[in-house]
Amino acid sequence: MRVADVDERTGGGARAGLAALFVVALLPGCGSAPAPDVSGADAERSIGIRSALAGRPLRRVDAERYMLELINQDREAHGLPALPWDEAAARAARRQAEDMAARGFTAHWGSDGSVPEQRYTEAGGEDVAFENVGCFVDASASPLALDAPYMAEGLDRFQRAFMDELPPHDGHRRNILSRFHTAVGVGVAQVEGSRIPCVAQEFVDDWGTYEKLPREVAVGDFVDIAGELRAPAELAIVGIARIDRPAPRSAKDLNKTGDYLVPEPYEAYLPRRLKTPFPRPRGVLSLLGSTFSLGTYLGDEDKPGLYEIGIWARFPGTDEERLVSLRTIAVTR
């Protein structure tokens, strides 16, 4: 959901003066196990909070942890549990934040044509991440200044913009307040001559463990899709989708994009419950207890592209299936 705002970029150079700020959400209704806290402890995160409250500039790592605290304060204010840090999600978030800042765009697509689930997969994620992003839309290229000081008010502004949304245009707010999220990663980036950060938030739904998928295969190759869901998640569907291989896009083009919806599967498999571990026939989604497996060939009309392996689950109290894992495989001829 696009929400326009206007702010002044401080400092000189091509980005001085007034420029539009945009924020965009990947709606959960459509997109790894939490990594250890790489900063080591809650005390490290609190350093960022104390510095911000004192009005001092923040290091990049503290700016990211400060936004984590803002997210969790908003969640706790609505009776939701705080989310731990997920480093795989943070790597994907930093990649997008840096890309947007350096080229002056706001979008879920990257300048290399990448999509959120692709970046999350390439960062080492195995679950599904739902993305909030915000940055400038002036399509102006500028050198990154990642180690420059970050000011809390710039981060506060993005979080408040997300949380102040009203239905039905409240995709960011609903993303932040989803009860299905289990972790989050944040990426921030700045450019030279600006004190306004670009931000990406990646909210993770971790409800299972999954066997690794190959990064690249040829059209028609056989792949095994397997894993185990954790209660209360129950397997509903495994779907396979395909999009064209990502290609570079200009900042001007990216600034014309809107919400991102994950692609519809061209094949969907319903689980067949087994009483014994074997046999597990190819082309059948076998379910034994909470463990599932599916062996199938990748080939949507023999087309190459970026193939997406989606796993949907049902949860108590909900009428719709929810994505709990979305990973990508590059398929070549």
ZIWO-V207109 format. One line per field, one symbol per residue. psi: psi as a letter, one per 40 degrees, with the letter a starting at -180 (. if undefined). burial: b if it has 9 or more other ideal C-beta (glycine too) atoms within 8 Angstrom, else e. A space follows every 10 residues. Layout:
BEGIN
psi = ???
burial = ???
END
This chain:
BEGIN
psi = hhhiihihhi iaadeiahih iiiihhhde. .hihiihded iddddddddd dddeeiiiid dddddddddd ddddddeffi iihihhdddd dddddddddd ddefihieii eeeiiddddd ddeeiebihh hhihaifefh hihigdeiih hddddddddd ddeeiiieff ddddddehee ieiiiihiii iheiehiiih hhhhhhfiii iiiidhiihe ihihhiahii iehhhdihih ihiihiiiii ddddeeibih hiihiehhhi ihhididiig iiehhhhhbe hiihhihhgg ffhiahihhh hiiiiheiei iihehhiihh hi.
burial = bebebebebe beeebbeebb bbbbbbbbeb bbebbebebe eeebbebbbe bbeeeeebbb ebbbbbbbbb bbebbbeeee eebbbbbbbb bbbbbbbbbb bbbbbbbbbb bebbbbbbbb bbbebbbbbb bbbbbbbebb ebebbeeeeb bbebbbbbbe bbbebeeeeb bbbbbbbbeb bbbbbbbbbb bbbbbbbbbb bbbbbbbbeb eebeeebebe bebebbbebe eebbbbbbbb bbbeebeebe beebbebebb ebeebeeebe beebeeeeeb eeebbbbbeb bbbbbbebbb eeeebbbbbb bbbbbeeeee ebbbbbbbbb bee
END
